[in-house]
Amino acid sequence: MSSPSSSSPGTNVGDLSAAGATIAPPVRAAPGRSIGLTTFTALGVVYGDIGTSPLYALRECFRGELSVPLTEENIFGVLSLILWALLVVISLKYLTLVMRADNGGEGGILALMVLAVSKRGKAPKQTAMVVLGLFGAGLLYGDGAITPAISVLSAIEGLHVATPAFDHLVLPITISILCGLFLIQRRGTARVGRLFAPVILCWFVLLAGLGIAQLVRHPGVLAACSPHYAVEFFIANQWRGFVVVGVVFLVVTGGEALYADMGHFGAKPIRLAWFGLVLPSLLLNYFGQGALLLETPEAIDNPFYRMAADWMHIPMVFLAAAATVVASQAVISGAFSLSVQAVQLGYFPRLRIVHTSKDERGQVYVPVVNWLLFAAVLGCVLSFRTSARLASAYGMAITTTMVITTVLLYVVMRKKWQWPRAWAIPVIIFFLSVDLIFFGANLVKFLEGGWLPLLLGAATCAVMIIWQRGRRSVARLLIPGRMSVDDFLADIRANPPIRIDVPAVYLTPSSDTIPQTLSSNLRHNRVLHNPVALLTIVTERVPWVRLENRVEVTHLGENVYRIIAHTGFKQTPRVPNLMQQCLQYNVDLTSPETSFFLGRLTLQTVGRPGFTHWQKRLFAWLLHNSHDASAYFKIPPDQVVEIGRRLEI
């Protein structure tokens, strides 16, 4: 497996990695857009996931066979663990350290993987970094399947507090909300997105208000800020205390989302929102729930809703449902972004990408991802049926991803930041120890549902690896049949073909050879267009390539041109736009008569070594079902000419 430093999007004939859909460039506080407005907008997108954890996190620490007894000492111990988990994992690790590891302003596990992989690194280490990154990306799909299910279920379960008569409606209402959420994805979230920040702002104000009301009555619970209560909790409960750590982890499940969304808002607004509103509101609410349980232990069935007066329960259910929809939307949008990055880096086949807003380039919809995710979410709801059961499955995906993030971060510290080992190793050991404690505590619940996100992650990772290996295997098989540029030019000089004054553009993955679409067309039709352009699209290791650096044009002779287009892994290479940029080189390929030649490859599986039979079948199926290249590159369909070829693998 090779480094994801660059890839050539394609034509299907040896050109199987297509470029991805465009994601919004970093939204920074620019002139005319204040840091306050950017922070407010980031609040609605970034913090929905972590903001809905108070619905179920503290409750689950004292429920179930492996939970701890509901005593004053244990309440103080759990609250201390929650406080220090938020401070160490979110505030210190992600907001202070991990968010420094940006790739051109972009964050997320794939961006971190690209930073960690060096062009000059040793092959085994490079492969290990890539596999880790892809597995982490796959686990985020597992998180995307569980987050909407557990969030919406936990919100609607608040109906039980109002009256148990609504219990039978919890599942149907949850499924209805989720169905509506996934159905509206195709319409885009541009308009809905404007409502996200006010909803989440109201939610955090509610969290803080409910917590303060309880803390005024029992301020002594604030003593749990001392870390010695966490230490005493472990000493007193031992094995059960260790298991409860896996539940406490639910309070930090939005950490990866902070990093992934950095490219949309920048680090500063995300940090301001966290320290100015989110962290204080979460801590006030968790400590408020603890104060309530000290006075009314029977409120453990749902301490979040029990903090409020009876008349508030139904309105709170509606607000909680709205907040969980926002949290779910953020995860779904993240899955779309992750998918198009994977396509652009060459780890997924071409996917149909729908841009749902003419103003916000980051608003995209990926139909196949949407419906696969919906099927997974619906399966989780129908299989687990309660948020308490889903809590067992929830932690595994994120804890594993956090461990992978820490490992990749160490590589970035050493290679990119040039940290000496004396600095990097102690820092990584500290954070890795915390991550492994959370991972081990969640591993205990593997058979209770923790296997699900790991299975989803492993399956997604396998698809990515097989697709990438298959692309490179096919490219190697096609090399022997290709003609060098020099040989091609010498041949047409020695045997001049008939030239027709119509421009032609041949998409090709190789900048050194002639595409077989061109040689086949010349051999069978015995004519050559005038001019001819050989277009190679290269995906760089950065998310964005500036307009002035995007196109290189070289005249090879005989009115044949080599065009190399550079694109970031979060940009869409729209071929007509690239042709417009060639005008600065006095090469006009913008005529409506211009023909664009693409290759279509049909695979036949045989006993060739390198892949198992099922891997070949899977790769062939992925290739066959990849999105049409002409639609993907936005080439007018009446200007496309496809030339097919069969290949045995």
N, C-alpha and C positions, 0 to 999 in steps of 0.2 A: 504494500500500500504506500502510496506516495504522499508527499506533502501537498496540502491544499493551497500552495502558493499562487497557482494560476490554473485556469482551465479555459478551454476553447469551446464556446457554445456552438450549437450545431446544426448539421444538415442531415443527420441520421446515417450517412455513409461515413463511418469512422468519426462521426462528429456528434457524440451522443450526450454531451453535457450542455444543457441549455442554460441560458442566463435566467435570472430570477425576476420577480416583479419588483417594482420600485417601492421602497419604504420611505417614509418621510425623513428628510435630513434632520440633523439635530435642531431642535427648536430651542434656541438660546434666547436670553433676554436681550433683544436687539433694540436699537433706537426705535421708539414708537411702541415697544412692548416691554412693559416694566417687569422687573424681577418678581414683583408681587403678583402680577397677573399670571406669569409663567408658573410660579409656585402654586397658585390656586388651581390652575389647569392640571398640573402634575398631581395634585392631591387626589383628583377624581380618577386618574388612570392608574397611578402607581400603588396606592395604599388600600385598594378595595379588598384584596386578599387578606393581608395581615390585619386589617381593621375589623373583619368579621369573626376573627378567632375568639373574642370574648363570648360569643354565643355558646361555645361548647368546650373550650380548652380547660378551664378550671373545674368544671363539672366532671369531666372524664377522669380527673385525677383521683376522685373519691368514689368512682363507680366501677363495677366489674370485679371479676374474681381476683385479679392481681392488684387491685387498688389498695390504698392505705386507709385505715380507720379515720373517721372524721373527728379529729381531736384538735384542740387549740394548738398544740405543738406542731401537728402535721399541717395545719392551715398556715401557720407562720413559715414553716419550712418550704411549702409549695410556693407561697408568695415570694419568698426570697429567691427561689430558683427561677421564677418567672422574671423577676426584676433583673437578675444578673444575666439571664439568657438574652433578654432584649438588649442590655447594655453591651455585652461581649460580642454576641453574634451579629446583631444588626448595627449598633452604633459604632463599635470598634472595628469589627472585621469588614463588613460590607461597605458602610458609609465612609469609613476613614481609610481603609487599605485597598480593598478589592476594586472600588470605583476609580482608583488611580490607574488601573490596568485597562485603559480604553484604546481601541483601535480606530484612530481617526475620529474619536468622539463616540464610537459605538461600544456597547457593552453586551453581555450575554455569553453563554457558554461557548458558542461557536466562534465569536470574536476572540475570546480568551484562548481558544484552541489555536487559532491562526497566529496569535502572538507567540504562543509557546512553541510552535513548530518552526524550526529554522531551516533555511535552504541548505545550510552547510552541516546540519546535524547528522549523526549516525542513523542509518536506516532503521535498526530495531527500536531505538528510542523515539524516532519520528513516528513509527507505526504505533507505538504504545500511546503517544500523546494523541494521535488522531483517534484511536479506538476509544480512549477515555473521553475525549470530547464528544464523539458521536454517541456513546452510551449515555453521557450526561444529557445530551440533546433529546435522546429517546425517552429518558426518564421525565423530562418536562412534558412530553405528551401524556405520560401516565398521570402526572399532576393535573394536566388539563382535563383528564377524564374524571378525576376524583373531586377536584375543587368545586365545580358547579353542583355536583351531587350533594356533597356534605354541607356546603354553604346554604343552598336553598332548603334542603331538608331541615337543617337546624333552625332556620328562620321560621318555617311553617310549623314546626313542632311547638312553637310558642303558643299556638292555639290551645294546646292542652292546659296551659296555665289559666287561660280565660274560662274554659269549660271542657271537661273531658268528652263532652258530646261531639266535639269536632274531631276526635281522634281518627275516625274512619276516613276523614277527608284529607288528612295530611299527605298521603301518597298521591291521590289523584290531583290535588292542587299543585304539588311539587312537579309532577310530570307535565301538567299543563303549562306551568311557567317555563320549564325547560324546553318544551316543544315550541312555545312562542319565541323564546330567546334564540333558538337555532334557526327558526324559520325567517326571522327578520334579518339574519346576517346578510342575505343576498341583497337586501335593500341598502345596506351600508350603515355605518354607525356615526356618520358625520353629524347628523342632527341630534341623535340620542346622546352623543358624546358631550354636547354642551350642557346636558343635564347632570352629567356624572359628578362634576365638582360640587355643585350645590347639595346634591344628595349625600355625598360622602362628608361634606362639611357639617350638615345637620346630624349625620350619624355620629361623628366624633364629638360634637357638642353634647349629644345625648349621652354618649359613653361617659364623658367627663361629669355631666350633671348628675347622672345616677350614682356615680362613684362618690362624688362630693357629699351627696345627701346621706350616704351611709357612713362616710368617714367623720362627718360632724358628730355623729352619735357614738362612734367608736374610734377615736383618733389613735388609740393605743396600738392598732394594727399596723401603723406605720413603722413600728419597731422592726418589722420583718425586713426592712431595708438592709439590716445588718447581715453580712454573709455567713455569720456563725450559725444562724438558724438553718441555712441550707446544709451546713456540715453536720449539725446535730440531727437533721432529718435523715441523712444517710446512715449515721451511726445507729440511730434508733430503729430504722426500718430495713436496713441492709438490702437484701435481694428485692423486696417489694419497692423500696425506695428507688433502686436502680431502674426497675420497670416503669415507675411513674415518670422518670425523666423522659421516656419516650412519649408520654402524653404532654408533658410540659413543652416539648419541642413544637407542639401545635401553635404556640404563640409566636414563633419566628418563621413560619412557613412562607412568608412573603419576601424573604431575603433575596432569593434569586430574581424575583420580579423587579426589585429595586435596581439591580445591576443590569438586567435586560432592557429596562426602559430608559436607561441613562441617555441613550442616543437621541431620544425624542425631546428631552427637556434639559439635559445637562446636569452635572452633579450638584451644583449649588442650589437650584430650586428644590431638588429632592431632599437635600440635607436640611434646608430651611423648613420644609414642611414637616419633616420628621421631628426635629428638635423643638420646633415652635408649637406644634399642635398634636401630631400623631402619638409620639411617645408619652407626653403628659396625659393625654386622654386615655390611652391604653392602660397605663399604670394606675390612674385614678379608678378606672372601672374594675380592674382585677383586684385591687386592694379593697374597693367597695364591696365586691362580691365576697371577699374574705371576711370583712366586717359583718356582713349580713349572716354568713354561716356561723360566726361566733355566737351571734344572738339567736338565730333560728336555724338550727342544723337541718330541720326537715325541708328547708328551701333548696337542698342539694339536688332535687329533681330537675330544677331549672333556675339556678341562682340569678342568671342575667335578667330574666323576666320578673322574678320575685322581688327584685330591688324596686320595682315601680309600683305605683298605686294600681288598684284593680281597673280603674277607668282607662288607664294608659295601655293596657295589654293589647287590645285590638289595634290601635294606631301604631304601637311598637312593632307588631307583626308586619304591618304594611311597610313601615320604614325599614325594618330588617330585611324583608323580602327585596325591597328596592336596592338596598346596600349589597345584598348577596348577588343580585343580578349584575350590578356594576362589577363586583369582584369576578364573577364568572365571565363577563364580557372581556375584562382585561386578560384573563387566561386564554380565552378563545382567540382574541386578537394577537396575543403572543404566539400562539400556535401557528397562526397564519404567517406572522413575521419569520418565525423559525423555519417554516417550510420553504419560504421563498429564498432565504439565505442558504438553506441546504441545497436547493436547486441550483442556485448561482455558483456555489462552490463545487458542484458536480457530484453531490451525494444523493440526490433525488432525480428522477426523470423529470422532463418538462411537465409542469402542472398548469392547468387553466387558472389564470390570475385575472380577477375582475377588479378594476379600479372603481370604487364606489363614490368617489368625490372628485370633482374637477378642481377643487381648491386645495384639498389636503391630500398630498401624494401618498401619505402613509395609510390612508383608508383603503384596504384591500380585502378581498374576499376570495378564498380558495375553496371552491365547492367540494372537492373530494375530501379535503381535510375536515371541512365543516360536518359532513355527514358521517364520516368515520368517527369523529369525536362525539357526535350526537349519539351514535349507536353505543359507544363505550360508556357515555354518561348514563344513558337510559339503562344499560345493563347493570351498572353499579347501583342505581336506585332500586331496581327490581330485585337484585340479588341480595343487597345488604338491608334495604328497607328502613333503616334508622341511621341517624348521624352517629350514634354511639358505636355501631358496628363498623361504619366507614372510617371512624377515627383510627382503627387498628391498621387500615391499609394506607392511610393518608401520609404518615410520616416517612415511610420507606423511600419513596421517590425523592423527596427533597433532601433527606439526610444523605443519601448516596450522592446526589448531585453536589451537595455542599462539600463532601469529601473530595470529589473530583475537582471542584473549583479550587480547593486549597492546594491540591497536588499541582495543578496547572499553574497556579499563582506562584509557587516556588520556582518553577522553570522560568516564568516571566521575571521574577525578582533577579535571578542569576543572569539570564541572557539579555534582557532588555534594560533593566534598571541598573545592572552591574553591581548589585549588592554583594559584599563579601559574605562568605559562608558564616562567619562569626555573627553576622546580623541576621541573615535570612533563616538559618536553621532554627535558632531559638524561637523566632516569631512563628514559623510554620509549625514547629512542634507544639507550641501552645494552642494554636487554632485547630490543628489536626487532632490534638487530644480531645478538645471539646467536641469536634465533629464526630470522632469515633465513639465517644461516650453516648451521644445522641443516636448514632447509627446502631451501636450494640443494644441500646435500650429498645429501639424499634425492631431490631432483628428478632427479639423474643416473641414478637407478635406476627412472625412470618406466616405461620399456618392460619392465623385468624384473618388474613386478608392482605398482609404485607407482600405476599407473593405477586399480587396483581400488578402493581406498578412496575415491579422488576421484570415481570413477563412482558408487559407492554414496551418497556424500555429496551429489553434485549431483542424483541422482535423488530422494533423500529431500527435499532442499530444494525441488525443483520441485513435488513433491506438496504440500508445506506452503504454498507460495506460491499455487498454483492453487486449493487449497481455501479459503484466506483470501480471495483475490480473488473467487472464485465466490460465497462467502457474502455478501460485500458487494454484489456485482452483483445477486444475487437480492433482497436486502433493498431495494435501490433500486427494482427493478421492482415490488415489492409496495406501495410507499408510496402511489402514486396511488389505490389501491382502499381505503385505510383511512379510517375516520371518526374525527374528533377526539372527545375525551371530552365536551367541551361540547355538540357536536352530538348525540351519542348520548343524553346525559341530557335534552337538550331534546326529542328525539324521543319518548322513552318517557314524558315528562311530558305531551306533547301527545297521544300515542296510547298510553295505558297498555296494555301487553300483559298476558296472563294470567300471574300469578306463582305458582309452585309452591314450597312451603316446603321445598326441598331445596337445600343449599349446592352451589355450583359454583365451580370454580377454573379459570381460563383461563390457560395459560402463554403469555407473549408476550415478544418481545424489546424492544418499545418501551414506554416509560413515558409516552408522550405521546398515543398513539392507541389505538383499540379493536382488539383482534385480530380478524382475519377469521373465526376460528372462532366468536367470539361473534356477530358480525353475520350470518354465514351461518346459524347455529343459530336466531337470532331470526327471520330472514327466512323460513326454510323451515318451522319448527315453530310460530312465532307464540306462543311461551311464553318466559318469562324466569325463571330460578331466583331464589331468595331465601334467603340473600344471594348476591351475585356478587363474586368476588375476581379481580383481574387481577394475576397473579404475574410479575414480572420478576426474573431472577437475574443479577446483575452480578458479573463477575469483576474483582476489584481488582488493583492492581499489586503487592500484597504477598502473601506465601505464606499468611498466616493472618489471619483476622478474628475478633476476640473475640466470644464468645457474645452479650454484651449489645449489641454493635453490628451484629448480623447482620440484623435485620429492622426495616423501617420500614412502618408501616401508616397510610394516609390514607383518611378517609371522604369519598368524592366526592359522596355524595348518593344518594337512592333505594335505599339499602342496597347500594350498589356500593362496593367498597373497592379501593384501589391498594396492593399489597404489593410492596415492593422488598427483595429479599434480597441481602445482600452476602456474597461468599465469596472466599477467597484462592485463588491459582492452584494450591495443593496441597491443597485441601479438596473434599470431595464435597457438593454441595447435595442432601441427601435431603429431598424434598418433604414427606413426613409429619412429619419433625422440624421443618421450617419452620412447618407448620401448628400444631404444638404451641406454638411460640414466639409465635404470634399471639394466644394466649389472654391474654397480658399486656395486650393492647389491647382486651380484651372482645370479640374476634371469634372465634367458634367455628366452625372448619372441620374439626374432627376427627371428625365423624360418619362411621360406616362407609357411610352413604348418599351422602356427598359425591361428586360427579362431577368428574373432572379431564379437561378438554378439551385435546387435543393436535392439532396439524395434521400432515398427511402430504402432502408435496409431491412431485409427479411432474414431471420435467423433460422437455421436448421440444426437441431441438436444431434451431435454424433458422439463418438467415443473419444473425443479429443481430451487430453489430460488438462488438469488445472482446476476444474470445477466438478462437483458432484452433479448427478443428473437433476436433482431437484433445484440446485442453484442455477443451472442452465435454464431450466424451465421457468423459474421465477424471473430471471433476467430477461429472457425472451418475452415473457408476458408483460413486464414493465416497459420494455421497449415498444411493444406493439400498442400499449395503451397510453403511451406518453402523449402529451398534448401536441397537436399539429404544429409543425415548425413555422409555417407561414403565418398562422394566427398568433403564435407566441412572439414572433419578431415583428408583428404588425405590418407585414408585407401585403400590399393589395392582392387579393386572391387571383385577379385576372392577369397578374404579371408573374405568376409563379409557374415554373416548369419543374416537375419532379422526375428524377431518373432513378429507377429501382435497381436493386442488386440483391442476390441471395448469398449468404455466407454460412459456412458450417463452423460450429463451435463445439 
